[in-house]
Amino acid sequence: MATVKKDNRLTRSQSFVCVGFAGFFSKTVTSPLEVVKIKSQVGTFHSKRGFWQSFLLIYQNEGLRGFWKGNLASCLRLFPYNAVHLATYRKIVHLHMDELGFISQWRAIFAGGLAGVVAALATYPLEVAETRLIIQNCRQPTYIGVAHSLSKIYKNEGLLALYRGFSLTVLGAVPFSVGCYAVYMNLDKLWQEPPVRFTPLQNLINGCLAAGVAQTLSYPFETVKRKMQAQSARLPHFGGVDVHFTGMIDCFIQVIKHNGVLSLWNGLTANTIKIVPCFGLLFTCFEMCKQVCLYRNGYIISPLSYKLTPGVDQSLGPNELEEVKRHLKNRHFGSGDSSLRNRW
């Protein structure tokens, strides 16, 4: 959901590194909220007393370390997820473009949702590992690290266990895309101006708003998905899940039967609070990383300043700018050689 504006002054590798670094930093800082959210979705005992008490119980039982369980798996998932998502999105958008190279907003959002599903399929085992690492007590661990959790789940439960609940990712993509579409189609009415005139702050608010609406609509699917990822007969207390079930539909039934419909939104408070700092840090870190790259590419005079380098065409791509510099340098040396020959 979190996206950053493309800058043609960066190479593809630089853009990839900037997005990855920004995502890594924002996920690490907001990890405590993610841990509370997932424990609430699964239904472990930490979440029984409410949002604030969850933090206290995790700290008392596991210490500060407990707030960053599963963060490595989440961060490792970023790079392959972004790579697959970007490649798939470009392919789908290219297929749906008209003769003039344009694509409707609805099709663009649909392309983003479908690309998200493909990327999730490629990296889903890491998400399962993240859930298992979060629900366990790090002082009495069943899994020791990401690689150990993946190998142990595969060895004890089979390959399908690493994709348990994936169908809910596909189903959840529908209300998620609808939520995004509903928000983005009404942004001009909200701000009383066309999208092309939005400031960076407005774009940040738009992203947070779209994420909040889309995630709220698709949240029940994620809750059931987390329960399916966590439940295992080979774990103490069946993984700490608050209801026992035999499949996806039965999970919905058991949750509603024992805890009520609203329990499908357990952890939504932590998720909603996480949106603003997560997006804010994502965009801020991306801009900081981008500044360093723009300085290295020769577009700005300092990584700490937005002041443009005099005489540099900002519309040129990095390779084009490097070619121009090389041409000017060769011409300068050529004129120097000519003046030396004239002297002799």
Secondary structure, DSSP 8 states (H G I E B T S, - for coil): -------TTS-HHHHHHHHHHHHHHHHHHTHHHHHHHHHHHHT-GGGTT-HHHHHHHHHHHH-GGGGGTTHHHHHHHHHHHHHHHHHHHHHHHHHH--TTS---HHHHHHHHHHHHHHHHHHHHHHHHHHHHHHHS-TTS-S--HHHHHHHHHHHHH-GGGGGTTHHHHHHHHHHHHHHHHHHHTTHHHHHTS-GGG--HHHHHHHHHHHHHHHHHHHHHHHHHHHHHHH--TTSGGGGG-SS--SSHHHHHHHHHHHH-GGGGGTTHHHHHHHHHHHHHHHHHHHHHHHHHHHHHHTSBS-TT---B-TT--TTS-HHHHHHHHHHHHHHHHHHHHHHHHHH-
